Amino acid sequence: MEVQQRIGRQRIKHIVDSYLLTGSGELAPFNAYLDDLLTQYPHGLIELALVETLVKNWLNVPMQKGIPFLEKAHERLKQWQLEPAPARSLHHQLTPSQFSQITGLDAQVTLSSLDCPATPVTQTASD
């Protein structure tokens, strides 16, 4: 796995861990689902989908977590994949500042991934 992929995975893990998104008792299935998403979508888009899903669900008490949370984020990714790149960037609801405040991460890394098409990520045999 190359350095950029490792950094992308670390950033996603940071978001998941910060908000305890794995839920209770679903660690292995959650991680398997997340790994599957990581092979299908650019890391930046996954970050954005997680954060936008998180924001949409904050007012739901208790907030949905675990596999149901990932399914909602995955639906968002599927929607974006069907949109042309210029339209995709218009639908995001978070400013870079809001993204950074929520995640504690540099938003530019994530938002720069919106400029490239949402194509599957290929992994090398060394993963």
CNS distance restraints for C-alpha pairs under 8 A (distance, minus, plus):
assign (resid   1 and name CA) (resid   5 and name CA) 6.33 0.50 0.50
assign (resid   1 and name CA) (resid   6 and name CA) 6.72 0.50 0.50
assign (resid   1 and name CA) (resid 123 and name CA) 7.31 0.50 0.50
assign (resid   1 and name CA) (resid 124 and name CA) 6.59 0.50 0.50
assign (resid   1 and name CA) (resid 126 and name CA) 5.60 0.50 0.50
assign (resid   1 and name CA) (resid 127 and name CA) 4.53 0.50 0.50
assign (resid   2 and name CA) (resid   6 and name CA) 6.43 0.50 0.50
assign (resid   3 and name CA) (resid   7 and name CA) 6.18 0.50 0.50
assign (resid   4 and name CA) (resid   8 and name CA) 6.12 0.50 0.50
assign (resid   5 and name CA) (resid   9 and name CA) 6.16 0.50 0.50
assign (resid   5 and name CA) (resid  43 and name CA) 7.79 0.50 0.50
assign (resid   6 and name CA) (resid  10 and name CA) 6.13 0.50 0.50
assign (resid   7 and name CA) (resid  11 and name CA) 6.20 0.50 0.50
assign (resid   8 and name CA) (resid  12 and name CA) 6.33 0.50 0.50
assign (resid   8 and name CA) (resid  43 and name CA) 5.49 0.50 0.50
assign (resid   8 and name CA) (resid  44 and name CA) 7.24 0.50 0.50
assign (resid   9 and name CA) (resid  13 and name CA) 6.01 0.50 0.50
assign (resid   9 and name CA) (resid  43 and name CA) 7.15 0.50 0.50
assign (resid  10 and name CA) (resid  14 and name CA) 6.04 0.50 0.50
assign (resid  11 and name CA) (resid  15 and name CA) 6.49 0.50 0.50
assign (resid  11 and name CA) (resid  47 and name CA) 7.62 0.50 0.50
assign (resid  11 and name CA) (resid 105 and name CA) 7.50 0.50 0.50
assign (resid  12 and name CA) (resid  16 and name CA) 6.25 0.50 0.50
assign (resid  12 and name CA) (resid  43 and name CA) 7.51 0.50 0.50
assign (resid  12 and name CA) (resid  46 and name CA) 7.55 0.50 0.50
assign (resid  12 and name CA) (resid  47 and name CA) 5.86 0.50 0.50
assign (resid  13 and name CA) (resid  17 and name CA) 5.91 0.50 0.50
assign (resid  14 and name CA) (resid  18 and name CA) 5.83 0.50 0.50
assign (resid  14 and name CA) (resid 103 and name CA) 7.94 0.50 0.50
assign (resid  15 and name CA) (resid  19 and name CA) 6.41 0.50 0.50
assign (resid  15 and name CA) (resid  47 and name CA) 7.64 0.50 0.50
assign (resid  15 and name CA) (resid  50 and name CA) 7.79 0.50 0.50
assign (resid  15 and name CA) (resid  51 and name CA) 7.81 0.50 0.50
assign (resid  15 and name CA) (resid 103 and name CA) 6.14 0.50 0.50
assign (resid  16 and name CA) (resid  20 and name CA) 5.78 0.50 0.50
assign (resid  16 and name CA) (resid  21 and name CA) 5.01 0.50 0.50
assign (resid  16 and name CA) (resid  22 and name CA) 6.81 0.50 0.50
assign (resid  17 and name CA) (resid  21 and name CA) 6.61 0.50 0.50
assign (resid  17 and name CA) (resid  22 and name CA) 7.77 0.50 0.50
assign (resid  18 and name CA) (resid 103 and name CA) 7.91 0.50 0.50
assign (resid  20 and name CA) (resid  65 and name CA) 7.76 0.50 0.50
assign (resid  21 and name CA) (resid  65 and name CA) 5.05 0.50 0.50
assign (resid  21 and name CA) (resid  66 and name CA) 5.73 0.50 0.50
assign (resid  21 and name CA) (resid  69 and name CA) 7.42 0.50 0.50
assign (resid  22 and name CA) (resid  26 and name CA) 6.42 0.50 0.50
assign (resid  22 and name CA) (resid  27 and name CA) 5.90 0.50 0.50
assign (resid  22 and name CA) (resid  30 and name CA) 6.05 0.50 0.50
assign (resid  22 and name CA) (resid  31 and name CA) 7.95 0.50 0.50
assign (resid  22 and name CA) (resid  65 and name CA) 6.13 0.50 0.50
assign (resid  22 and name CA) (resid  66 and name CA) 4.39 0.50 0.50
assign (resid  22 and name CA) (resid  67 and name CA) 7.45 0.50 0.50
assign (resid  23 and name CA) (resid  27 and name CA) 7.48 0.50 0.50
assign (resid  23 and name CA) (resid  65 and name CA) 4.95 0.50 0.50
assign (resid  23 and name CA) (resid  66 and name CA) 4.33 0.50 0.50
assign (resid  23 and name CA) (resid  67 and name CA) 7.98 0.50 0.50
assign (resid  24 and name CA) (resid  66 and name CA) 7.30 0.50 0.50
assign (resid  26 and name CA) (resid  30 and name CA) 5.79 0.50 0.50
assign (resid  26 and name CA) (resid  66 and name CA) 6.42 0.50 0.50
assign (resid  26 and name CA) (resid  67 and name CA) 7.55 0.50 0.50
assign (resid  27 and name CA) (resid  31 and name CA) 6.00 0.50 0.50
assign (resid  27 and name CA) (resid  66 and name CA) 8.00 0.50 0.50
assign (resid  28 and name CA) (resid  32 and name CA) 6.15 0.50 0.50
assign (resid  29 and name CA) (resid  33 and name CA) 6.14 0.50 0.50
assign (resid  29 and name CA) (resid  67 and name CA) 7.48 0.50 0.50
assign (resid  30 and name CA) (resid  34 and name CA) 6.11 0.50 0.50
assign (resid  30 and name CA) (resid  66 and name CA) 6.15 0.50 0.50
assign (resid  30 and name CA) (resid  67 and name CA) 5.68 0.50 0.50
assign (resid  30 and name CA) (resid  70 and name CA) 7.76 0.50 0.50
assign (resid  31 and name CA) (resid  35 and name CA) 5.96 0.50 0.50
assign (resid  32 and name CA) (resid  36 and name CA) 6.21 0.50 0.50
assign (resid  33 and name CA) (resid  37 and name CA) 6.38 0.50 0.50
assign (resid  33 and name CA) (resid  67 and name CA) 7.67 0.50 0.50
assign (resid  33 and name CA) (resid  70 and name CA) 7.66 0.50 0.50
assign (resid  34 and name CA) (resid  38 and name CA) 6.20 0.50 0.50
assign (resid  34 and name CA) (resid  70 and name CA) 7.46 0.50 0.50
assign (resid  35 and name CA) (resid  39 and name CA) 6.48 0.50 0.50
assign (resid  36 and name CA) (resid  40 and name CA) 6.58 0.50 0.50
assign (resid  37 and name CA) (resid  41 and name CA) 6.01 0.50 0.50
assign (resid  37 and name CA) (resid  46 and name CA) 7.64 0.50 0.50
assign (resid  37 and name CA) (resid  74 and name CA) 7.59 0.50 0.50
assign (resid  38 and name CA) (resid  42 and name CA) 6.96 0.50 0.50
assign (resid  38 and name CA) (resid  43 and name CA) 6.47 0.50 0.50
assign (resid  38 and name CA) (resid  46 and name CA) 7.58 0.50 0.50
assign (resid  38 and name CA) (resid 121 and name CA) 7.35 0.50 0.50
assign (resid  39 and name CA) (resid 120 and name CA) 6.64 0.50 0.50
assign (resid  39 and name CA) (resid 121 and name CA) 5.37 0.50 0.50
assign (resid  39 and name CA) (resid 122 and name CA) 6.60 0.50 0.50
assign (resid  39 and name CA) (resid 123 and name CA) 7.02 0.50 0.50
assign (resid  40 and name CA) (resid 119 and name CA) 7.43 0.50 0.50
assign (resid  40 and name CA) (resid 120 and name CA) 4.35 0.50 0.50
assign (resid  40 and name CA) (resid 121 and name CA) 5.46 0.50 0.50
assign (resid  40 and name CA) (resid 122 and name CA) 7.89 0.50 0.50
assign (resid  41 and name CA) (resid  45 and name CA) 6.81 0.50 0.50
assign (resid  41 and name CA) (resid  46 and name CA) 6.75 0.50 0.50
assign (resid  41 and name CA) (resid  77 and name CA) 7.84 0.50 0.50
assign (resid  41 and name CA) (resid 118 and name CA) 6.39 0.50 0.50
assign (resid  41 and name CA) (resid 119 and name CA) 6.34 0.50 0.50
assign (resid  41 and name CA) (resid 120 and name CA) 5.00 0.50 0.50
assign (resid  41 and name CA) (resid 121 and name CA) 5.65 0.50 0.50
assign (resid  42 and name CA) (resid  46 and name CA) 6.56 0.50 0.50
assign (resid  42 and name CA) (resid 113 and name CA) 7.34 0.50 0.50
assign (resid  42 and name CA) (resid 118 and name CA) 6.60 0.50 0.50
assign (resid  42 and name CA) (resid 119 and name CA) 7.20 0.50 0.50
assign (resid  42 and name CA) (resid 120 and name CA) 6.89 0.50 0.50
assign (resid  42 and name CA) (resid 121 and name CA) 5.93 0.50 0.50
assign (resid  43 and name CA) (resid  47 and name CA) 6.23 0.50 0.50
assign (resid  43 and name CA) (resid 110 and name CA) 7.87 0.50 0.50
assign (resid  44 and name CA) (resid  48 and name CA) 6.26 0.50 0.50
assign (resid  44 and name CA) (resid 109 and name CA) 7.06 0.50 0.50
assign (resid  44 and name CA) (resid 110 and name CA) 4.34 0.50 0.50
assign (resid  44 and name CA) (resid 111 and name CA) 7.00 0.50 0.50
assign (resid  44 and name CA) (resid 112 and name CA) 7.89 0.50 0.50
assign (resid  44 and name CA) (resid 113 and name CA) 5.42 0.50 0.50
assign (resid  44 and name CA) (resid 114 and name CA) 7.56 0.50 0.50
assign (resid  45 and name CA) (resid  49 and name CA) 6.04 0.50 0.50
assign (resid  45 and name CA) (resid  77 and name CA) 7.21 0.50 0.50
assign (resid  45 and name CA) (resid 110 and name CA) 6.94 0.50 0.50
assign (resid  45 and name CA) (resid 113 and name CA) 6.71 0.50 0.50
assign (resid  45 and name CA) (resid 114 and name CA) 6.99 0.50 0.50
assign (resid  45 and name CA) (resid 118 and name CA) 7.79 0.50 0.50
assign (resid  46 and name CA) (resid  50 and name CA) 6.06 0.50 0.50
assign (resid  46 and name CA) (resid  73 and name CA) 7.75 0.50 0.50
assign (resid  46 and name CA) (resid  77 and name CA) 7.21 0.50 0.50
assign (resid  47 and name CA) (resid  51 and name CA) 6.24 0.50 0.50
assign (resid  47 and name CA) (resid 110 and name CA) 6.91 0.50 0.50
assign (resid  48 and name CA) (resid  52 and name CA) 5.99 0.50 0.50
assign (resid  48 and name CA) (resid 110 and name CA) 6.92 0.50 0.50
assign (resid  49 and name CA) (resid  53 and name CA) 5.94 0.50 0.50
assign (resid  49 and name CA) (resid  73 and name CA) 5.19 0.50 0.50
assign (resid  49 and name CA) (resid  74 and name CA) 7.50 0.50 0.50
assign (resid  49 and name CA) (resid  76 and name CA) 6.20 0.50 0.50
assign (resid  49 and name CA) (resid  77 and name CA) 6.42 0.50 0.50
assign (resid  50 and name CA) (resid  54 and name CA) 6.00 0.50 0.50
assign (resid  50 and name CA) (resid  70 and name CA) 7.67 0.50 0.50
assign (resid  50 and name CA) (resid  73 and name CA) 5.60 0.50 0.50
assign (resid  51 and name CA) (resid  55 and name CA) 6.15 0.50 0.50
assign (resid  51 and name CA) (resid  99 and name CA) 7.42 0.50 0.50
assign (resid  51 and name CA) (resid 102 and name CA) 7.69 0.50 0.50
assign (resid  51 and name CA) (resid 103 and name CA) 7.75 0.50 0.50
assign (resid  52 and name CA) (resid  56 and name CA) 6.19 0.50 0.50
assign (resid  52 and name CA) (resid  73 and name CA) 7.96 0.50 0.50
assign (resid  52 and name CA) (resid  92 and name CA) 7.96 0.50 0.50
assign (resid  52 and name CA) (resid  93 and name CA) 7.25 0.50 0.50
assign (resid  52 and name CA) (resid  94 and name CA) 7.41 0.50 0.50
assign (resid  53 and name CA) (resid  57 and name CA) 6.21 0.50 0.50
assign (resid  53 and name CA) (resid  69 and name CA) 7.54 0.50 0.50
assign (resid  53 and name CA) (resid  72 and name CA) 6.76 0.50 0.50
assign (resid  53 and name CA) (resid  73 and name CA) 5.72 0.50 0.50
assign (resid  54 and name CA) (resid  58 and name CA) 6.11 0.50 0.50
assign (resid  57 and name CA) (resid  63 and name CA) 6.01 0.50 0.50
assign (resid  57 and name CA) (resid  64 and name CA) 7.00 0.50 0.50
assign (resid  58 and name CA) (resid  63 and name CA) 6.16 0.50 0.50
assign (resid  59 and name CA) (resid  63 and name CA) 7.32 0.50 0.50
assign (resid  60 and name CA) (resid  64 and name CA) 7.40 0.50 0.50
assign (resid  64 and name CA) (resid  68 and name CA) 6.69 0.50 0.50
assign (resid  64 and name CA) (resid  69 and name CA) 5.75 0.50 0.50
assign (resid  65 and name CA) (resid  69 and name CA) 4.75 0.50 0.50
assign (resid  65 and name CA) (resid  70 and name CA) 7.66 0.50 0.50
assign (resid  66 and name CA) (resid  70 and name CA) 6.54 0.50 0.50
assign (resid  67 and name CA) (resid  71 and name CA) 6.09 0.50 0.50
assign (resid  68 and name CA) (resid  72 and name CA) 6.45 0.50 0.50
assign (resid  69 and name CA) (resid  73 and name CA) 6.44 0.50 0.50
assign (resid  70 and name CA) (resid  74 and name CA) 5.93 0.50 0.50
assign (resid  71 and name CA) (resid  75 and name CA) 6.19 0.50 0.50
assign (resid  72 and name CA) (resid  76 and name CA) 6.49 0.50 0.50
assign (resid  73 and name CA) (resid  77 and name CA) 6.39 0.50 0.50
assign (resid  74 and name CA) (resid  78 and name CA) 6.22 0.50 0.50
assign (resid  75 and name CA) (resid  79 and name CA) 6.29 0.50 0.50
assign (resid  76 and name CA) (resid  80 and name CA) 6.33 0.50 0.50
assign (resid  77 and name CA) (resid  81 and name CA) 6.14 0.50 0.50
assign (resid  78 and name CA) (resid  82 and name CA) 6.61 0.50 0.50
assign (resid  79 and name CA) (resid  83 and name CA) 6.83 0.50 0.50
assign (resid  80 and name CA) (resid  88 and name CA) 5.88 0.50 0.50
assign (resid  80 and name CA) (resid 118 and name CA) 7.61 0.50 0.50
assign (resid  81 and name CA) (resid 117 and name CA) 7.94 0.50 0.50
assign (resid  81 and name CA) (resid 118 and name CA) 5.54 0.50 0.50
assign (resid  81 and name CA) (resid 119 and name CA) 7.70 0.50 0.50
assign (resid  83 and name CA) (resid  87 and name CA) 6.22 0.50 0.50
assign (resid  83 and name CA) (resid  88 and name CA) 5.68 0.50 0.50
assign (resid  84 and name CA) (resid  88 and name CA) 6.13 0.50 0.50
assign (resid  84 and name CA) (resid 117 and name CA) 7.89 0.50 0.50
assign (resid  85 and name CA) (resid  89 and name CA) 6.71 0.50 0.50
assign (resid  85 and name CA) (resid 114 and name CA) 7.34 0.50 0.50
assign (resid  85 and name CA) (resid 115 and name CA) 6.79 0.50 0.50
assign (resid  85 and name CA) (resid 116 and name CA) 7.05 0.50 0.50
assign (resid  85 and name CA) (resid 117 and name CA) 5.89 0.50 0.50
assign (resid  85 and name CA) (resid 118 and name CA) 7.97 0.50 0.50
assign (resid  86 and name CA) (resid  90 and name CA) 7.04 0.50 0.50
assign (resid  86 and name CA) (resid 115 and name CA) 7.88 0.50 0.50
assign (resid  87 and name CA) (resid  91 and name CA) 6.94 0.50 0.50
assign (resid  88 and name CA) (resid  92 and name CA) 7.46 0.50 0.50
assign (resid  88 and name CA) (resid 114 and name CA) 7.46 0.50 0.50
assign (resid  89 and name CA) (resid 114 and name CA) 6.28 0.50 0.50
assign (resid  89 and name CA) (resid 115 and name CA) 7.77 0.50 0.50
assign (resid  94 and name CA) (resid  98 and name CA) 5.86 0.50 0.50
assign (resid  94 and name CA) (resid  99 and name CA) 6.08 0.50 0.50
assign (resid  95 and name CA) (resid  99 and name CA) 6.22 0.50 0.50
assign (resid  96 and name CA) (resid 100 and name CA) 6.19 0.50 0.50
assign (resid  96 and name CA) (resid 107 and name CA) 5.19 0.50 0.50
assign (resid  96 and name CA) (resid 108 and name CA) 7.07 0.50 0.50
assign (resid  96 and name CA) (resid 111 and name CA) 7.60 0.50 0.50
assign (resid  97 and name CA) (resid 101 and name CA) 6.14 0.50 0.50
assign (resid  97 and name CA) (resid 107 and name CA) 7.31 0.50 0.50
assign (resid  98 and name CA) (resid 102 and name CA) 6.13 0.50 0.50
assign (resid  99 and name CA) (resid 103 and name CA) 6.09 0.50 0.50
assign (resid  99 and name CA) (resid 104 and name CA) 7.84 0.50 0.50
assign (resid  99 and name CA) (resid 105 and name CA) 7.63 0.50 0.50
assign (resid  99 and name CA) (resid 107 and name CA) 5.94 0.50 0.50
assign (resid 100 and name CA) (resid 104 and name CA) 4.97 0.50 0.50
assign (resid 100 and name CA) (resid 105 and name CA) 5.15 0.50 0.50
assign (resid 100 and name CA) (resid 106 and name CA) 5.80 0.50 0.50
assign (resid 100 and name CA) (resid 107 and name CA) 5.49 0.50 0.50
assign (resid 101 and name CA) (resid 105 and name CA) 7.83 0.50 0.50
assign (resid 106 and name CA) (resid 110 and name CA) 7.51 0.50 0.50
assign (resid 107 and name CA) (resid 111 and name CA) 6.03 0.50 0.50
assign (resid 108 and name CA) (resid 112 and name CA) 5.78 0.50 0.50
assign (resid 109 and name CA) (resid 113 and name CA) 6.90 0.50 0.50
assign (resid 110 and name CA) (resid 114 and name CA) 7.36 0.50 0.50
assign (resid 111 and name CA) (resid 115 and name CA) 7.64 0.50 0.50
assign (resid 112 and name CA) (resid 116 and name CA) 7.83 0.50 0.50
assign (resid 114 and name CA) (resid 118 and name CA) 7.95 0.50 0.50
assign (resid 123 and name CA) (resid 127 and name CA) 6.66 0.50 0.50
